[in-house]
Amino acid sequence: MGINVEYFLNSLPIMGKGMLGIFIVTAVIVAVVYTLNAIPSKKQ
């Protein structure tokens, strides 16, 4: 059983979109955490 290069090259754009989605979700989570940490606490 060998690797079909044509199928591999056809799957690269799909994998790229998946990686981009993961990056975007991670960036959103980091931005939300940073924003929540920037809000001053009212505890004394």
PDB file of N, H, CA, C and O in Angstrom:
ATOM      1  N   MET A   1       0.843  -1.185   0.000  1.00  0.00           N
ATOM      2  CA  MET A   1       0.000   0.000   0.000  1.00  0.00           C
ATOM      3  C   MET A   1       0.888   1.247   0.000  1.00  0.00           C
ATOM      4  O   MET A   1       1.758   1.399   0.857  1.00  0.00           O
ATOM      5  N   GLY A   2       0.664   2.116  -0.948  1.00  0.00           N
ATOM      6  H   GLY A   2      -0.043   1.992  -1.644  1.00  0.00           H
ATOM      7  CA  GLY A   2       1.479   3.315  -1.061  1.00  0.00           C
ATOM      8  C   GLY A   2       0.649   4.574  -0.859  1.00  0.00           C
ATOM      9  O   GLY A   2      -0.579   4.534  -0.778  1.00  0.00           O
ATOM     10  N   ILE A   3       1.345   5.664  -0.784  1.00  0.00           N
ATOM     11  H   ILE A   3       2.342   5.697  -0.851  1.00  0.00           H
ATOM     12  CA  ILE A   3       0.686   6.959  -0.624  1.00  0.00           C
ATOM     13  C   ILE A   3       0.368   7.505  -2.010  1.00  0.00           C
ATOM     14  O   ILE A   3       1.246   7.596  -2.868  1.00  0.00           O
ATOM     15  N   ASN A   4      -0.883   7.863  -2.218  1.00  0.00           N
ATOM     16  H   ASN A   4      -1.596   7.788  -1.521  1.00  0.00           H
ATOM     17  CA  ASN A   4      -1.283   8.476  -3.471  1.00  0.00           C
ATOM     18  C   ASN A   4      -1.000   9.976  -3.374  1.00  0.00           C
ATOM     19  O   ASN A   4      -1.667  10.695  -2.630  1.00  0.00           O
ATOM     20  N   VAL A   5      -0.013  10.435  -4.128  1.00  0.00           N
ATOM     21  H   VAL A   5       0.529   9.851  -4.733  1.00  0.00           H
ATOM     22  CA  VAL A   5       0.429  11.825  -4.038  1.00  0.00           C
ATOM     23  C   VAL A   5      -0.674  12.776  -4.469  1.00  0.00           C
ATOM     24  O   VAL A   5      -0.816  13.855  -3.894  1.00  0.00           O
ATOM     25  N   GLU A   6      -1.447  12.401  -5.457  1.00  0.00           N
ATOM     26  H   GLU A   6      -1.332  11.524  -5.925  1.00  0.00           H
ATOM     27  CA  GLU A   6      -2.531  13.267  -5.943  1.00  0.00           C
ATOM     28  C   GLU A   6      -3.571  13.509  -4.848  1.00  0.00           C
ATOM     29  O   GLU A   6      -4.016  14.641  -4.659  1.00  0.00           O
ATOM     30  N   TYR A   7      -3.958  12.469  -4.135  1.00  0.00           N
ATOM     31  H   TYR A   7      -3.597  11.549  -4.288  1.00  0.00           H
ATOM     32  CA  TYR A   7      -4.920  12.632  -3.038  1.00  0.00           C
ATOM     33  C   TYR A   7      -4.341  13.484  -1.915  1.00  0.00           C
ATOM     34  O   TYR A   7      -5.039  14.299  -1.311  1.00  0.00           O
ATOM     35  N   PHE A   8      -3.050  13.283  -1.646  1.00  0.00           N
ATOM     36  H   PHE A   8      -2.483  12.621  -2.136  1.00  0.00           H
ATOM     37  CA  PHE A   8      -2.388  14.075  -0.604  1.00  0.00           C
ATOM     38  C   PHE A   8      -2.390  15.553  -0.971  1.00  0.00           C
ATOM     39  O   PHE A   8      -2.709  16.397  -0.134  1.00  0.00           O
ATOM     40  N   LEU A   9      -2.042  15.873  -2.204  1.00  0.00           N
ATOM     41  H   LEU A   9      -1.783  15.187  -2.884  1.00  0.00           H
ATOM     42  CA  LEU A   9      -2.015  17.270  -2.630  1.00  0.00           C
ATOM     43  C   LEU A   9      -3.417  17.876  -2.656  1.00  0.00           C
ATOM     44  O   LEU A   9      -3.578  19.069  -2.395  1.00  0.00           O
ATOM     45  N   ASN A  10      -4.428  17.072  -2.965  1.00  0.00           N
ATOM     46  H   ASN A  10      -4.298  16.103  -3.176  1.00  0.00           H
ATOM     47  CA  ASN A  10      -5.812  17.560  -2.942  1.00  0.00           C
ATOM     48  C   ASN A  10      -6.293  17.816  -1.522  1.00  0.00           C
ATOM     49  O   ASN A  10      -7.179  18.645  -1.317  1.00  0.00           O
ATOM     50  N   SER A  11      -5.729  17.125  -0.539  1.00  0.00           N
ATOM     51  H   SER A  11      -5.009  16.451  -0.706  1.00  0.00           H
ATOM     52  CA  SER A  11      -6.165  17.291   0.849  1.00  0.00           C
ATOM     53  C   SER A  11      -5.481  18.469   1.543  1.00  0.00           C
ATOM     54  O   SER A  11      -5.948  18.906   2.594  1.00  0.00           O
ATOM     55  N   LEU A  12      -4.397  18.991   0.991  1.00  0.00           N
ATOM     56  H   LEU A  12      -4.017  18.637   0.137  1.00  0.00           H
ATOM     57  CA  LEU A  12      -3.673  20.089   1.628  1.00  0.00           C
ATOM     58  C   LEU A  12      -4.521  21.342   1.840  1.00  0.00           C
ATOM     59  O   LEU A  12      -4.445  21.923   2.923  1.00  0.00           O
ATOM     60  N   PRO A  13      -5.326  21.794   0.871  1.00  0.00           N
ATOM     61  CA  PRO A  13      -6.174  22.970   1.140  1.00  0.00           C
ATOM     62  C   PRO A  13      -7.179  22.732   2.264  1.00  0.00           C
ATOM     63  O   PRO A  13      -7.464  23.645   3.039  1.00  0.00           O
ATOM     64  N   ILE A  14      -7.714  21.525   2.361  1.00  0.00           N
ATOM     65  H   ILE A  14      -7.482  20.783   1.732  1.00  0.00           H
ATOM     66  CA  ILE A  14      -8.663  21.206   3.427  1.00  0.00           C
ATOM     67  C   ILE A  14      -7.965  21.251   4.778  1.00  0.00           C
ATOM     68  O   ILE A  14      -8.503  21.798   5.741  1.00  0.00           O
ATOM     69  N   MET A  15      -6.765  20.676   4.850  1.00  0.00           N
ATOM     70  H   MET A  15      -6.328  20.232   4.068  1.00  0.00           H
ATOM     71  CA  MET A  15      -5.993  20.705   6.100  1.00  0.00           C
ATOM     72  C   MET A  15      -5.598  22.141   6.453  1.00  0.00           C
ATOM     73  O   MET A  15      -5.581  22.517   7.625  1.00  0.00           O
ATOM     74  N   GLY A  16      -5.283  22.934   5.436  1.00  0.00           N
ATOM     75  H   GLY A  16      -5.297  22.629   4.484  1.00  0.00           H
ATOM     76  CA  GLY A  16      -4.933  24.334   5.673  1.00  0.00           C
ATOM     77  C   GLY A  16      -6.095  25.109   6.269  1.00  0.00           C
ATOM     78  O   GLY A  16      -5.903  25.915   7.180  1.00  0.00           O
ATOM     79  N   LYS A  17      -7.304  24.871   5.763  1.00  0.00           N
ATOM     80  H   LYS A  17      -7.460  24.216   5.023  1.00  0.00           H
ATOM     81  CA  LYS A  17      -8.486  25.545   6.323  1.00  0.00           C
ATOM     82  C   LYS A  17      -8.727  25.113   7.766  1.00  0.00           C
ATOM     83  O   LYS A  17      -9.122  25.926   8.602  1.00  0.00           O
ATOM     84  N   GLY A  18      -8.493  23.847   8.057  1.00  0.00           N
ATOM     85  H   GLY A  18      -8.173  23.186   7.378  1.00  0.00           H
ATOM     86  CA  GLY A  18      -8.654  23.358   9.425  1.00  0.00           C
ATOM     87  C   GLY A  18      -7.649  23.998  10.371  1.00  0.00           C
ATOM     88  O   GLY A  18      -8.003  24.400  11.480  1.00  0.00           O
ATOM     89  N   MET A  19      -6.407  24.092   9.940  1.00  0.00           N
ATOM     90  H   MET A  19      -6.119  23.766   9.040  1.00  0.00           H
ATOM     91  CA  MET A  19      -5.374  24.729  10.772  1.00  0.00           C
ATOM     92  C   MET A  19      -5.678  26.210  10.973  1.00  0.00           C
ATOM     93  O   MET A  19      -5.465  26.744  12.061  1.00  0.00           O
ATOM     94  N   LEU A  20      -6.176  26.877   9.931  1.00  0.00           N
ATOM     95  H   LEU A  20      -6.349  26.443   9.047  1.00  0.00           H
ATOM     96  CA  LEU A  20      -6.540  28.285  10.049  1.00  0.00           C
ATOM     97  C   LEU A  20      -7.683  28.456  11.040  1.00  0.00           C
ATOM     98  O   LEU A  20      -7.685  29.400  11.830  1.00  0.00           O
ATOM     99  N   GLY A  21      -8.654  27.548  11.001  1.00  0.00           N
ATOM    100  H   GLY A  21      -8.652  26.782  10.359  1.00  0.00           H
ATOM    101  CA  GLY A  21      -9.761  27.606  11.956  1.00  0.00           C
ATOM    102  C   GLY A  21      -9.291  27.437  13.386  1.00  0.00           C
ATOM    103  O   GLY A  21      -9.755  28.142  14.282  1.00  0.00           O
ATOM    104  N   ILE A  22      -8.372  26.509  13.607  1.00  0.00           N
ATOM    105  H   ILE A  22      -7.995  25.936  12.879  1.00  0.00           H
ATOM    106  CA  ILE A  22      -7.826  26.296  14.945  1.00  0.00           C
ATOM    107  C   ILE A  22      -7.091  27.549  15.413  1.00  0.00           C
ATOM    108  O   ILE A  22      -7.227  27.956  16.567  1.00  0.00           O
ATOM    109  N   PHE A  23      -6.312  28.163  14.521  1.00  0.00           N
ATOM    110  H   PHE A  23      -6.201  27.833  13.583  1.00  0.00           H
ATOM    111  CA  PHE A  23      -5.575  29.379  14.863  1.00  0.00           C
ATOM    112  C   PHE A  23      -6.530  30.513  15.229  1.00  0.00           C
ATOM    113  O   PHE A  23      -6.295  31.230  16.202  1.00  0.00           O
ATOM    114  N   ILE A  24      -7.605  30.681  14.456  1.00  0.00           N
ATOM    115  H   ILE A  24      -7.796  30.099  13.666  1.00  0.00           H
ATOM    116  CA  ILE A  24      -8.563  31.757  14.718  1.00  0.00           C
ATOM    117  C   ILE A  24      -9.260  31.550  16.060  1.00  0.00           C
ATOM    118  O   ILE A  24      -9.404  32.497  16.832  1.00  0.00           O
ATOM    119  N   VAL A  25      -9.692  30.323  16.346  1.00  0.00           N
ATOM    120  H   VAL A  25      -9.575  29.553  15.719  1.00  0.00           H
ATOM    121  CA  VAL A  25     -10.369  30.041  17.612  1.00  0.00           C
ATOM    122  C   VAL A  25      -9.416  30.287  18.785  1.00  0.00           C
ATOM    123  O   VAL A  25      -9.815  30.854  19.802  1.00  0.00           O
ATOM    124  N   THR A  26      -8.165  29.864  18.644  1.00  0.00           N
ATOM    125  H   THR A  26      -7.841  29.403  17.818  1.00  0.00           H
ATOM    126  CA  THR A  26      -7.188  30.100  19.703  1.00  0.00           C
ATOM    127  C   THR A  26      -6.958  31.593  19.916  1.00  0.00           C
ATOM    128  O   THR A  26      -6.862  32.047  21.056  1.00  0.00           O
ATOM    129  N   ALA A  27      -6.870  32.353  18.838  1.00  0.00           N
ATOM    130  H   ALA A  27      -6.948  31.984  17.912  1.00  0.00           H
ATOM    131  CA  ALA A  27      -6.668  33.799  18.946  1.00  0.00           C
ATOM    132  C   ALA A  27      -7.857  34.469  19.628  1.00  0.00           C
ATOM    133  O   ALA A  27      -7.673  35.395  20.417  1.00  0.00           O
ATOM    134  N   VAL A  28      -9.068  34.014  19.335  1.00  0.00           N
ATOM    135  H   VAL A  28      -9.218  33.262  18.694  1.00  0.00           H
ATOM    136  CA  VAL A  28     -10.265  34.579  19.976  1.00  0.00           C
ATOM    137  C   VAL A  28     -10.246  34.281  21.473  1.00  0.00           C
ATOM    138  O   VAL A  28     -10.549  35.160  22.279  1.00  0.00           O
ATOM    139  N   ILE A  29      -9.895  33.061  21.852  1.00  0.00           N
ATOM    140  H   ILE A  29      -9.648  32.347  21.197  1.00  0.00           H
ATOM    141  CA  ILE A  29      -9.841  32.706  23.267  1.00  0.00           C
ATOM    142  C   ILE A  29      -8.796  33.545  23.987  1.00  0.00           C
ATOM    143  O   ILE A  29      -9.047  34.031  25.090  1.00  0.00           O
ATOM    144  N   VAL A  30      -7.628  33.722  23.377  1.00  0.00           N
ATOM    145  H   VAL A  30      -7.424  33.328  22.481  1.00  0.00           H
ATOM    146  CA  VAL A  30      -6.575  34.536  23.993  1.00  0.00           C
ATOM    147  C   VAL A  30      -7.054  35.978  24.143  1.00  0.00           C
ATOM    148  O   VAL A  30      -6.808  36.600  25.177  1.00  0.00           O
ATOM    149  N   ALA A  31      -7.730  36.518  23.135  1.00  0.00           N
ATOM    150  H   ALA A  31      -7.930  36.012  22.296  1.00  0.00           H
ATOM    151  CA  ALA A  31      -8.226  37.889  23.203  1.00  0.00           C
ATOM    152  C   ALA A  31      -9.267  38.058  24.308  1.00  0.00           C
ATOM    153  O   ALA A  31      -9.264  39.068  25.010  1.00  0.00           O
ATOM    154  N   VAL A  32     -10.153  37.080  24.466  1.00  0.00           N
ATOM    155  H   VAL A  32     -10.155  36.259  23.895  1.00  0.00           H
ATOM    156  CA  VAL A  32     -11.171  37.157  25.519  1.00  0.00           C
ATOM    157  C   VAL A  32     -10.520  37.096  26.892  1.00  0.00           C
ATOM    158  O   VAL A  32     -10.895  37.861  27.780  1.00  0.00           O
ATOM    159  N   VAL A  33      -9.564  36.213  27.085  1.00  0.00           N
ATOM    160  H   VAL A  33      -9.259  35.591  26.363  1.00  0.00           H
ATOM    161  CA  VAL A  33      -8.881  36.100  28.374  1.00  0.00           C
ATOM    162  C   VAL A  33      -8.126  37.390  28.673  1.00  0.00           C
ATOM    163  O   VAL A  33      -8.166  37.882  29.801  1.00  0.00           O
ATOM    164  N   TYR A  34      -7.441  37.941  27.677  1.00  0.00           N
ATOM    165  H   TYR A  34      -7.408  37.541  26.761  1.00  0.00           H
ATOM    166  CA  TYR A  34      -6.711  39.190  27.876  1.00  0.00           C
ATOM    167  C   TYR A  34      -7.669  40.327  28.249  1.00  0.00           C
ATOM    168  O   TYR A  34      -7.369  41.124  29.137  1.00  0.00           O
ATOM    169  N   THR A  35      -8.816  40.401  27.575  1.00  0.00           N
ATOM    170  H   THR A  35      -9.060  39.753  26.854  1.00  0.00           H
ATOM    171  CA  THR A  35      -9.800  41.433  27.869  1.00  0.00           C
ATOM    172  C   THR A  35     -10.370  41.278  29.268  1.00  0.00           C
ATOM    173  O   THR A  35     -10.540  42.268  29.980  1.00  0.00           O
ATOM    174  N   LEU A  36     -10.667  40.053  29.669  1.00  0.00           N
ATOM    175  H   LEU A  36     -10.529  39.249  29.091  1.00  0.00           H
ATOM    176  CA  LEU A  36     -11.203  39.815  31.012  1.00  0.00           C
ATOM    177  C   LEU A  36     -10.166  40.149  32.090  1.00  0.00           C
ATOM    178  O   LEU A  36     -10.523  40.627  33.167  1.00  0.00           O
ATOM    179  N   ASN A  37      -8.903  39.901  31.807  1.00  0.00           N
ATOM    180  H   ASN A  37      -8.613  39.512  30.932  1.00  0.00           H
ATOM    181  CA  ASN A  37      -7.855  40.257  32.775  1.00  0.00           C
ATOM    182  C   ASN A  37      -7.620  41.748  32.834  1.00  0.00           C
ATOM    183  O   ASN A  37      -7.128  42.245  33.847  1.00  0.00           O
ATOM    184  N   ALA A  38      -7.949  42.473  31.801  1.00  0.00           N
ATOM    185  H   ALA A  38      -8.349  42.070  30.978  1.00  0.00           H
ATOM    186  CA  ALA A  38      -7.737  43.914  31.763  1.00  0.00           C
ATOM    187  C   ALA A  38      -8.813  44.665  32.566  1.00  0.00           C
ATOM    188  O   ALA A  38      -8.598  45.804  32.981  1.00  0.00           O
ATOM    189  N   ILE A  39      -9.955  44.029  32.780  1.00  0.00           N
ATOM    190  H   ILE A  39     -10.129  43.104  32.443  1.00  0.00           H
ATOM    191  CA  ILE A  39     -11.026  44.650  33.563  1.00  0.00           C
ATOM    192  C   ILE A  39     -10.605  44.636  35.023  1.00  0.00           C
ATOM    193  O   ILE A  39     -10.319  43.574  35.576  1.00  0.00           O
ATOM    194  N   PRO A  40     -10.565  45.812  35.657  1.00  0.00           N
ATOM    195  CA  PRO A  40     -10.107  45.847  37.052  1.00  0.00           C
ATOM    196  C   PRO A  40     -11.097  45.159  37.993  1.00  0.00           C
ATOM    197  O   PRO A  40     -12.313  45.227  37.812  1.00  0.00           O
ATOM    198  N   SER A  41     -10.543  44.509  38.979  1.00  0.00           N
ATOM    199  H   SER A  41      -9.556  44.454  39.126  1.00  0.00           H
ATOM    200  CA  SER A  41     -11.372  43.830  39.976  1.00  0.00           C
ATOM    201  C   SER A  41     -11.882  44.852  40.999  1.00  0.00           C
ATOM    202  O   SER A  41     -11.181  45.809  41.327  1.00  0.00           O
ATOM    203  N   LYS A  42     -13.106  44.643  41.500  1.00  0.00           N
ATOM    204  H   LYS A  42     -13.675  43.866  41.234  1.00  0.00           H
ATOM    205  CA  LYS A  42     -13.675  45.570  42.473  1.00  0.00           C
ATOM    206  C   LYS A  42     -13.423  45.101  43.912  1.00  0.00           C
ATOM    207  O   LYS A  42     -13.895  45.737  44.855  1.00  0.00           O
ATOM    208  N   LYS A  43     -12.686  43.998  44.090  1.00  0.00           N
ATOM    209  H   LYS A  43     -12.303  43.482  43.324  1.00  0.00           H
ATOM    210  CA  LYS A  43     -12.348  43.517  45.426  1.00  0.00           C
ATOM    211  C   LYS A  43     -11.319  44.436  46.077  1.00  0.00           C
ATOM    212  O   LYS A  43     -10.484  45.035  45.400  1.00  0.00           O
ATOM    213  N   GLN A  44     -11.395  44.536  47.406  1.00  0.00           N
ATOM    214  H   GLN A  44     -12.073  44.049  47.956  1.00  0.00           H
ATOM    215  CA  GLN A  44     -10.417  45.382  48.092  1.00  0.00           C
ATOM    216  C   GLN A  44      -9.685  44.613  49.155  1.00  0.00           C
ATOM    217  O   GLN A  44      -8.822  45.168  49.836  1.00  0.00           O
TER     218      GLN A  44
END
